[in-house]
């Protein structure tokens, strides 16, 4: 593990670096508090810090206070090195944000033991961060297709509607429905239907831009959000999605399946609401189905 060593005394700094290397760590050494703060502000800053109390520029407690003022889910573990043994000084250092302290002159075995504790704490902290991120992903994504779920895509649409109103941008919303999907489930089984949904979303996602969004609205219906500048024909991107779905059969566990999609598109520019946009796109989708499926229909501007 990379360990930041902030120690102004050259002899102590070299000794600490030597011990850390011997124990399998990678020391990053600085000679004062300002250097330590510069290193800790970097994106790849060490997660374990040995911080001397008395240093030029910034002292150890001030570096700790600056660290703790930064909001992060994965803060570094700080061990304060100090020659001060008074209880009040120890409390001051811990209150400033240090996780642990070690009085000088320190015993190498005690330092190594405290480093092991710090590494265990950092591992636990990282595990909690990863578990939180995984739960957040599950909360906003559809488990089968990996795209946004209904709640998340509607929240994204609400954000985009507000942005378009604020900035005067163009916004289009497409309601996509897989043609004859019920027949796929009925004849080939639900596992094949799941394969179709998964491959369908991968195909259309590959054709979307980084600032577009797609979510599973329900069953075989998907909502696509496409912000746009200028006055483009909104059917262009949705026609590209339609053609990509029709381009080649979809492989499933029950064999290849030919698939088409019908898409209703609504213009979200101007004074639109989320409900109004979804309803307009849904009405356009109904017209696409009624006119023979496998087509893109643009809702009339209201």
N, C-alpha and C positions, 0 to 999 in steps of 0.2 A: 504494500500500500504506500502511496505517496504521502509523505509527512512534511509539513512546513515547519522548519526550525527557525524561530525568530529569537536570536540571541546576539547581543552586541559584543560580548566578550569572545575574541577569536579562538582562544584555547577551548572554552566551553563549547563553542559552536562546532569545532573540529571533532571534539570528543563525542558529542551527541551524534553527529553525522556518521562517525565510525561505528558506534554501537548500533544505530539504526540499520546500516548496511549489513552488519553482522547478523541482525535478527530478521533479515529478509525484506526490509522496507526500502523505499527510495526517498532519501532526504532531499528537500528543496530548502536551501539555506539563505537567509537574509540577515542583515546586520542591524536593522532598526525597524521601528513601528510603521513608518511610512512605506517602506519596502514591503513589509508584511501585508499591509492593507492593499497595496497595489496587486500583489499576488492573489489575495483572497477575493478580489473583485473580478478576476478572470473566470471565464466560463468553465475552464478545466482545473479550477483551484483544488489543491489537496483537501481532503475531507477530514484529515486529522492534523491538529495544530499543537505544537509545543511552543508556548509563548512566554517569553521572559517578562517579568513585571516591569523592571526599570530599563527603558530603552530610549535612545534619542528620537526626536520627531514626535512619535506617539508612544505612550506607555502601554503596557499590556491591557489594563482595564479599559482604556479608551478604544483600543482595537476591538475588544470584546463588545463594547457598547455599540460601535458602528456595525459590527457583524449582526448583532441581534436586532438592529433597527431595519435590517433588510428582510422583507417577507420572503420566505422560502420554505418549501416542504421538506427539504433535505439539507439542513444546516450542518456545518462542520462541528466536530467534537474538539473542544479546546481544553488542553491541560495547561494551567498556569504554573510556571516555574518561578519560585520566589524565595528570597532569603528572609522574608518577613514571616515570623512565626506567631505573631499576636493574633488572637481569635478575631479581633475586629478587622484586621487586614484580610484575613481569609474570607470573612463574610463579605467584605467589600469586593473582593475579586469574584466571588461566586455571584453576587448580586449584579455585577457588571456583565455577566453572561458566560463566565467560564463554567465548564462542566465538571472539572476536577482541578486539583492543585497538587503540587509536589514541592516540599520545602528543600532548599539548598542547605548544605550539600546533600544530594540525593543518592540513594543506593541504587546501582544499576538493576538489581533484581526487582526492586520495588517499581522502578520506572517501567521495566519490561512487563510486569504484571498489570500495571495500570494501562499500558498500551494494549494489552490483550483484552482488557475490559472495554476499552474504547472501541476496538475493532468489533467486538460482539455487539455493542450498542449501535454502531453504525450499520452493521449487517441487519439488525432488527429494524432499524429505521428505514433502510432501503426496502426491506420486505414489506413494511407497512405502506410505503409510497407506491410500490408496485401493485399491492393488493387494492389500494384505493383507486389507482388508475384503471385497473382491470374492472372494478365494480362500476366506475364511471362509464367505461366503454360499454359494458353490458346494459347500463341504464339508458343509453341513447342510441344503441345500434340494434338492428334486427339480427337475431342469432343465426338465422338461416343464410341470409344474403350478405350480411356485413355492412349494409347501408344504414342510414338513419332509420329509426323506427318512426311511427306515426307522430308521437308527441314531439320528438326532436325535429322532424322536418317541418312541422307546423311552427315550432319556435323559430327555426331558421327563416321560414317565410315571413313571420312577423318582423324579424330583424331587417330583412331585405325590403319589406314594404316601408318600414320607417326610414331606412336609408334612402330609398328612391324618392320619398316625399321630401326628405330633408335636402337632398342634393339635386333633385330634379332629374334623376337618372331613369333609364328605361329598365323595365323588368317584365319578364314573361314567365308564365307558369304552365307546365304541361302535365296533364293527367294521362298516364299511360295505362292501357289495359291489354293484357295478353289475350289474343283472339282464340276462342275455342279452348280455353285452358281447362274448363271443367271436363271436356271430353278426354283430355290427356290423363287427368286423374282417374277418370272412370274406366278407361281402356287399358292404360299402362300401369296404373297404381300411383299411390301418393309419393313413393320414393322417386319415381321418374318425374313426377310433378315438382318435387323439391329440386331435382337436378336442373330442370328447366328454369326455375326461378333463380337459382344460383348463377347459372351460366348467362342468363339474360342480363342480370345486374352487372356482371363483369364486362359484358360486351358494351352496354351503354355507358358504363362508367369510363371505360377506355376512350370513348368518343367525346366525353365532356371536358370542359376546361377546368383549371384548378379552382376557379372561383364559382363554378356551378355546384349545385347540390342535388342529391337524389335521395329519396326515402321511400320506404314501403308504407303506402297509405293504408293498405288492407288487402288481404288475399293476394290476388294477382294484379292489383292496382298500385302504381308507383307515381309519386309526385316529383317532378323535375323543376328546379328553379334555375333560371338563366338570366342573370343581369346582363344588360347590353348598353353600349354607348351609341350615340347617333340615332339613326333611323333605319335599322336593319330590318330585313324581312324575317320575322321570328320563326317562320316555317322552315328556314334553312337548316338550323341546328336540329330541329325535331325531325325533319325529313332525313337528315343524316342518321339519326338514331333509328328511325323506322327501317331505312335501307340496311343498316348494319344487322338488325335482328333478322331480316328476311334473307340476308346474304348467304348463309350456310345453315344446314341442319344443326340442331343442338344434340350433342351426345348425352345419352342417359344410360342408366343401368339396364333399361329395357330396350335399348336401341336408339338410333338417331330419330329426332323429331323435328319436322319442319314447323317453323313458328313465324307468326306475324304479330304486329302490335298496332293497335289503334290509339291515336293521340289527339286529345283536345287541348288547345292552347288558348290561354287568356292573357290579355295585356294588363300588366299591373302598374303601368305608369300612371302618374297623377294621383287622384284621391281614391285609392283603392283600399279595401279592407281584406283581411285574410279570408274571412267567410265568403265575401263577395267574389274574390278571385277563384277560390276552390269551386264554388257553385258554377261560375262562368266556364271554367275549364271542364267541369263535369258535364255541363250541357253540350259543350262542343264535342266532347268524347261520345256522348249519346248520338249526336248527328253523324260522327265518323262511323259508328257501329251501324247506324240505320242506312248509311249510303254504301255499305258493302265491306266494311272493315279494312284493315291494312292501309290506313291513310291518315293524314294530318289535317285537322280542321281547326281553323282559327275562329275563336268566338268573336262576334261583332262587338265593336266598341260601344260602351254605354255612356 
